[in-house]
């Protein structure tokens, strides 16, 4: 598997070139146990610095894929190998293309029922050679969780694509890993709503410029206060560059 895992602020980030993605996905499918592929932004990395559960989740993930331009710039500043940054939806589309090519299958979990049904329909039309072997909507009663885990285990999909409305969000995979089968697990809160056309994905131009966070600020102006987290991130980078970059 042609990947390199770099030590970034004492957290893992994987460098996966687009031309190596297919072989990487196929290799992960040969492994025993659930293979958690995490799509992480700057805020995820900062969260992992100070929250033990999130840190453990990153450390045990099969792949940690950066989605923020700030992470790429930070790695370069610390003189690490430059990571390849992926837009979450584009990355997931690429993974689904690999699975279709090799006759694998898919399970959809999350979103509101009407969004999930439309998302499944659009996935089937976009990837006709990729069977959807099951689905379950999000926002369910916690008492249903055992039945959902049992259904996923019996279906044994190659990939479980986890959307919005799941308890713990990204942490759901990590918390339930002992009950999950061997296969790939990817969480993205927007993916099923994008497939159902209820949400628009960030444009390529906006993503390439590293401005994908600004539409979120327009929807929720309180997020502007994350500028203080961003300043702290830059202080961390300087500290690691001066004192810990060799570690």
C-alpha positions, -999 to 999 in steps of 0.1 A, spaced: 0 0 0 17 32 -12 9 55 17 31 74 41 19 82 77 34 114 90 36 126 126 18 159 127 15 176 161 19 141 175 -11 130 155 -13 108 124 -20 121 89 -17 99 59 -3 109 26 -22 91 -2 -16 102 -38 -47 99 -61 -30 74 -83 -24 52 -52 -60 54 -38 -73 23 -56 -45 0 -44 -49 15 -9 -86 8 -7 -82 -27 -20 -55 -34 6 -77 -21 34 -104 -45 23 -81 -75 29 -76 -65 66 -94 -81 95 -117 -58 115 -134 -25 107 -112 -1 88 -122 34 98 -113 60 71 -114 95 87 -117 127 68 -103 153 91 -102 191 90 -83 216 112 -109 216 139 -108 178 141 -71 178 147 -74 205 174 -101 185 190 -79 154 190 -51 174 207 -72 178 239 -99 151 238 -86 116 246 -114 97 228 -110 117 196 -72 113 198 -76 75 203 -99 74 173 -73 91 151 -45 69 163 -64 37 155 -79 48 122 -69 29 91 -66 61 71 -65 98 82 -72 120 52 -67 158 55 -94 180 41 -82 214 53 -56 236 35 -44 247 69 -33 211 76 -13 209 44 4 242 50 11 232 86 28 200 75 49 219 50 58 245 77 70 216 100 90 202 71 70 170 68 60 153 36 33 174 20 -1 156 24 -26 153 -4 -58 171 5 -91 158 -6 -126 173 -8 -147 149 13 -174 143 -13 -149 139 -41 -129 114 -20 -160 94 -13 -170 94 -50 -135 80 -58 -139 52 -32 -173 43 -46 -158 41 -80 -131 17 -68 -158 -5 -51 -179 -6 -82 -150 -16 -104 -142 -46 -82 -178 -56 -76 -180 -47 -39 -211 -35 -21 -224 -6 1 -246 1 31 -261 36 37 -266 48 73 -279 82 84 -299 112 72 -337 117 73 -358 89 57 -368 109 26 -332 120 21 -319 85 25 -343 70 0 -334 97 -26 -297 93 -18 -299 55 -24 -317 61 -57 -290 85 -69 -262 63 -58 -277 34 -77 -281 54 -109 -245 69 -106 -229 35 -97 -251 8 -113 -225 -18 -106 -224 -11 -69 -251 -30 -50 -266 -12 -20 -272 -41 4 -290 -21 31 -299 12 45 -311 27 78 -320 64 84 -305 85 112 -321 102 141 -333 69 154 -341 59 190 -311 46 209 -329 14 216 -327 6 179 -289 6 178 -284 -31 185 -307 -40 157 -289 -17 133 -255 -31 142 -269 -66 138 -283 -58 103 -250 -42 92 -231 -72 104 -253 -96 86 -252 -76 54 -214 -75 56 -210 -46 32 -176 -36 18 -183 0 29 -207 15 54 -212 52 44 -223 71 75 -241 104 72 -259 128 95 -281 119 125 -259 92 140 -252 93 178 -216 104 182 -212 113 146 -176 104 136 -172 86 169 -200 61 162 -176 39 142 -149 39 169 -174 33 198 -190 4 180 -159 -12 165 -161 -44 185 -196 -51 170 -187 -42 134 -175 -65 107 -144 -63 85 -148 -36 59 -145 1 53 -164 28 73 -165 64 63 -184 92 81 -193 125 65 -222 145 78 -232 160 44 -226 131 21 -261 116 20 -278 149 18 -255 158 -11 -264 126 -28 -301 133 -22 -296 168 -37 -308 184 -5 -274 201 0 -250 215 -24 -213 205 -21 -186 231 -19 -174 242 -54 -140 231 -65 -128 267 -68 -139 275 -32 -123 243 -19 -90 249 -38 -87 283 -22 -93 269 13 -125 289 17 -149 261 23 -154 272 59 -169 306 50 -203 293 38 -206 277 73 -200 310 90 -227 327 69 -251 300 81 -239 302 117 -221 335 125 -210 323 159 -184 302 141 -164 333 135 -150 329 170 -131 299 158 -105 325 147 -91 321 182 -86 284 177 -69 292 144 -45 316 161 -38 289 187 -31 264 159 -5 288 144 11 291 179 13 253 181 29 251 147 56 276 157 62 258 190 66 224 173 88 240 146 112 255 172 112 228 199 95 195 189 99 191 151 125 164 156 102 142 177 
